[in-house]
Amino acid sequence: MITAEDTLLHDDSDEKTSPWPAIGLAAFAILVAIFLVKYGLGTMAWLEANSLASSNTWVADVPQPLAQSPEPTGKIDQIKLYNFQFNSPWAGKYKTEEHLTHTIVRFDSGQVLVFYDPDTQKDTIGTLKTADPANYQKFAAVFSGAPIESNYSLYQQVYGAAPSLLSPLMNGADAQREHTLLIWKLAFGADLIPDGAFHCFDWGTVKGFQFGDPANAHPVALRAFDDRNRQFRYLFIVSGGSSAQITQDQIDSAVRSLKPVPFLDR
């Protein structure tokens, strides 16, 4: 039989225990608020990065280093274009076709080399500094922890960005930087990447990136940078209907040997 005393004791017990769920909820809300303040930007950047990767799989690709190829031996002809020269990747005769922004070199053996006028390649960092100082200051502020001072460094960091490098627990500054790089990676786009091959190379005075693999019989594009912050672009193609081949060693020889034409030869 429940007495009045039992009822009072039961009510008193309820009054003593009922605040705890509210306290727990408040503590949880405080923790969530702290997390959002400290990691909210990182979480949002991480979510958006994964969304970008789901709609464009190339965003997740990062360049893989090319293996060092041997230096060519014997007599090698030089191709001279736009006050620059480099090893001819193939022996034999060829014809050149000059266009507004590039020159096409067609070899009798069936290979085709396209070399773009270096003056038409963007000096992104230099233009940003001189033409738009206000935006450059914003750019410099975002990358204050790891300044980008050259065109090669810009492409290196942009192409090296990937959603896997972001985390919900990143601090705000790092998250903003990586997110910005990913957005730029989409804007820069892939340069002829039909087979998914994406490489980087560093040959001292010449560094850069290669899109495509000659072993897969696809066109290969290279974006190279010299030690004076100049940008160069090559395309290696096989003429339609030709059985000619392009090897990685041939590509490496043409790009690695790139240098200004000596003064006496001009």
Phi and psi in degrees as a GROMACS rama.xvg file:
@    title "Ramachandran Plot"
@    xaxis  label "Phi"
@    yaxis  label "Psi"
@TYPE xy
-85.2109  120.897  ILE-2
-92.0977  170.536  THR-3
-63.0167  -33.0201  ALA-4
-66.4833  -40.3435  GLU-5
-62.5911  -39.2165  ASP-6
-63.6038  -41.8604  THR-7
-65.5674  -40.0242  LEU-8
-65.4043  -39.3135  LEU-9
-64.866  -43.9707  HIS-10
-64.1002  -37.5847  ASP-11
-66.3441  -37.943  ASP-12
-63.4264  -42.8097  SER-13
-59.8488  -40.2729  ASP-14
-66.4507  -31.8079  GLU-15
-76.8696  -31.1749  LYS-16
-97.5977  -20.6285  THR-17
-63.5453  -27.4499  SER-18
-68.9221  -22.1455  PRO-19
-63.2571  -42.3505  TRP-20
-59.2367  -39.0158  PRO-21
-66.6441  -39.8777  ALA-22
-65.0006  -42.1047  ILE-23
-62.6367  -41.5981  GLY-24
-64.2461  -40.2235  LEU-25
-65.0275  -41.8373  ALA-26
-62.7761  -40.9221  ALA-27
-62.7754  -43.2535  PHE-28
-61.9465  -38.3935  ALA-29
-65.7327  -43.3767  ILE-30
-62.504  -42.0517  LEU-31
-62.0181  -42.42  VAL-32
-62.8597  -42.9013  ALA-33
-62.0279  -43.6286  ILE-34
-61.6926  -43.8615  PHE-35
-65.8284  -38.0506  LEU-36
-65.4536  -43.4513  VAL-37
-83.8508  -39.1433  LYS-38
-122.503  5.89767  TYR-39
-59.5984  -43.8479  GLY-40
-65.2662  -40.2137  LEU-41
-63.6238  -41.2583  GLY-42
-64.6085  -44.7075  THR-43
-63.9546  -41.9811  MET-44
-64.576  -39.8754  ALA-45
-63.4856  -43.8477  TRP-46
-64.1935  -43.4189  LEU-47
-69.0545  -36.1006  GLU-48
-62.5725  -41.9029  ALA-49
-69.5148  -30.3985  ASN-50
-67.935  -40.5603  SER-51
-61.9381  -41.5101  LEU-52
-66.4561  -32.2982  ALA-53
-71.0581  -26.3836  SER-54
-96.9136  -18.0031  SER-55
-145.937  96.632  ASN-56
-64.057  -23.7174  THR-57
-63.4595  -23.8245  TRP-58
-58.966  -29.0196  VAL-59
-83.7583  -11.5883  ALA-60
-79.9854  138.312  ASP-61
-124.854  148.843  VAL-62
-67.6251  139.062  PRO-63
-102.02  137.435  GLN-64
-60.9847  137.789  PRO-65
-77.5465  143.029  LEU-66
-68.918  147.096  ALA-67
-70.5774  124.732  GLN-68
-94.8936  155.972  SER-69
-70.8193  151.704  PRO-70
-69.2913  138.589  GLU-71
-67.2101  152.853  PRO-72
-119.085  166.834  THR-73
81.6459  -175.863  GLY-74
-73.3841  130.264  LYS-75
-127.741  126.213  ILE-76
-71.5087  152.077  ASP-77
-109.458  137.812  GLN-78
-100.626  129.535  ILE-79
-118.525  118.026  LYS-80
-140.617  135.011  LEU-81
54.6761  40.4243  TYR-82
66.505  20.0616  ASN-83
-127.927  157.676  PHE-84
-138.273  156.299  GLN-85
-159.378  163.022  PHE-86
-61.1805  136.729  ASN-87
-69.182  123.394  SER-88
-69.3185  -18.363  PRO-89
-135.586  142.856  TRP-90
-78.2877  162.762  ALA-91
105.075  -178.848  GLY-92
-79.9805  155.1  LYS-93
-152.494  162.536  TYR-94
-122.957  147.624  LYS-95
-113.038  144.367  THR-96
-124.397  116.14  GLU-97
-89.9709  131.225  GLU-98
-122.903  177.593  HIS-99
-60.5034  -41.8733  LEU-100
-115.524  -4.70243  THR-101
-158.065  168.042  HIS-102
-124.365  134.645  THR-103
-101.457  127.714  ILE-104
-111.17  111.608  VAL-105
-104.032  116.87  ARG-106
-88.0523  143.596  PHE-107
-60.7249  -23.9129  ASP-108
-76.9902  -8.30863  SER-109
112.567  -11.1319  GLY-110
-87.2057  155.128  GLN-111
-130.77  132.178  VAL-112
-117.718  130.791  LEU-113
-114.425  124.671  VAL-114
-122.199  123.79  PHE-115
-87.2701  143.255  TYR-116
-58.2519  118.931  ASP-117
-57.0899  -27.7647  PRO-118
-68.7785  -17.2917  ASP-119
-91.271  -5.31175  THR-120
-87.7457  136.576  GLN-121
-67.8515  136.321  LYS-122
-97.0846  81.2243  ASP-123
-60.2662  -48.8502  THR-124
-66.3761  -44.716  ILE-125
-62.2942  -41.8654  GLY-126
-64.6339  -42.114  THR-127
-63.2711  -39.0735  LEU-128
-67.7275  -43.5335  LYS-129
-90.6739  -36.0957  THR-130
-88.5073  -25.5811  ALA-131
-143.45  69.0098  ASP-132
-57.6669  -35.2499  PRO-133
-63.5337  -47.3053  ALA-134
-67.5341  -31.736  ASN-135
-65.5844  -35.9756  TYR-136
-64.4484  -39.9709  GLN-137
-63.8786  -42.8101  LYS-138
-60.088  -46.4449  PHE-139
-64.6522  -34.3182  ALA-140
-66.8195  -40.979  ALA-141
-63.2183  -36.1769  VAL-142
-107.505  27.4435  PHE-143
-61.6214  -30.5268  SER-144
-74.6779  -23.55  GLY-145
-146.608  78.7277  ALA-146
-57.8122  144.119  PRO-147
-107.407  112.009  ILE-148
-110.113  -8.7728  GLU-149
-137.729  161.821  SER-150
-63.6996  -39.6351  ASN-151
-62.5332  -43.9383  TYR-152
-61.2591  -37.795  SER-153
-62.1629  -51.261  LEU-154
-64.939  -36.9269  TYR-155
-61.4788  -44.4731  GLN-156
-75.3058  -35.8986  GLN-157
-66.5927  -50.4359  VAL-158
-67.9895  -24.9666  TYR-159
-83.292  -7.13323  GLY-160
-73.1813  146.997  ALA-161
-158.98  149.197  ALA-162
-56.8591  -29.5482  PRO-163
-65.4106  -16.5601  SER-164
-85.2151  -8.30197  LEU-165
-95.6509  154.019  LEU-166
-146.741  147.914  SER-167
-61.1624  -18.0375  PRO-168
-99.4418  10.7587  LEU-169
-71.4533  150.269  MET-170
-73.7356  162.89  ASN-171
-59.5362  -42.4743  GLY-172
-65.3008  -45.4534  ALA-173
-65.6459  -39.0113  ASP-174
-64.2713  -43.7619  ALA-175
-62.4803  -40.8449  GLN-176
-64.0088  -50.2884  ARG-177
-64.9423  -37.6791  GLU-178
-64.8077  -41.3632  HIS-179
-62.2527  -42.4818  THR-180
-61.8767  -39.1817  LEU-181
-66.0281  -40.1577  LEU-182
-63.1607  -41.7409  ILE-183
-66.4757  -35.4815  TRP-184
-60.5786  -40.3972  LYS-185
-64.8673  -40.6197  LEU-186
-68.5967  -40.4339  ALA-187
-66.2095  -40.5231  PHE-188
72.1514  169.735  GLY-189
-86.5241  143.548  ALA-190
-105.401  92.7387  ASP-191
55.9685  87.127  LEU-192
-130.313  61.9188  ILE-193
-69.7437  -25.9172  PRO-194
-113.237  9.89719  ASP-195
81.0975  -3.11268  GLY-196
-75.7422  132.149  ALA-197
-146.08  116.59  PHE-198
-130.155  163.946  HIS-199
-129.356  157.722  CYS-200
-146.467  153.895  PHE-201
-142.889  103.464  ASP-202
-113.84  42.9277  TRP-203
79.5919  -97.2998  GLY-204
-80.0089  -11.3958  THR-205
-126.717  124.346  VAL-206
-133.947  162.186  LYS-207
164.634  -152.041  GLY-208
-140.476  143.939  PHE-209
-122.225  134.121  GLN-210
-114.205  122.684  PHE-211
98.8811  160.658  GLY-212
-127.86  120.098  ASP-213
-62.3703  -24.3161  PRO-214
-65.7045  -20.4296  ALA-215
-94.7238  10.546  ASN-216
58.5415  36.0698  ALA-217
-113.982  161.405  HIS-218
-59.3701  149.38  PRO-219
-124.61  131.289  VAL-220
-117.133  141.901  ALA-221
-130.391  139.779  LEU-222
-118.538  114.107  ARG-223
-118.143  157.093  ALA-224
-136.51  136.386  PHE-225
-98.2294  -176.816  ASP-226
-78.3715  3.32004  ASP-227
-112.28  20.3251  ARG-228
69.2691  22.2764  ASN-229
-91.8173  147.52  ARG-230
-111.699  141.271  GLN-231
-133.032  153.214  PHE-232
-138.151  129.413  ARG-233
-118.856  149.813  TYR-234
-128.555  134.628  LEU-235
-117.569  122.044  PHE-236
-138.224  152.381  ILE-237
-103.883  132.284  VAL-238
-58.2712  144.484  SER-239
-59.0332  132.122  GLY-240
84.2936  -5.4258  GLY-241
-87.6503  148.171  SER-242
-96.2252  8.92322  SER-243
-62.1689  157.826  ALA-244
-125.083  157.297  GLN-245
-123.916  132.128  ILE-246
-111.134  160.673  THR-247
-65.3938  -36.6271  GLN-248
-61.4267  -38.1801  ASP-249
-66.471  -41.9622  GLN-250
-62.6043  -47.805  ILE-251
-57.8583  -41.8979  ASP-252
-62.249  -42.6903  SER-253
-67.4273  -38.1117  ALA-254
-83.47  -42.1414  VAL-255
-64.5901  -29.5637  ARG-256
-87.137  1.05942  SER-257
-59.1411  129.912  LEU-258
-164.382  161.691  LYS-259
-63.8084  147.933  PRO-260
-64.3704  129.86  VAL-261
-53.8045  145.467  PRO-262
-55.3347  -40.7926  PHE-263
-68.8503  -19.335  LEU-264
-89.504  -6.25399  ASP-265
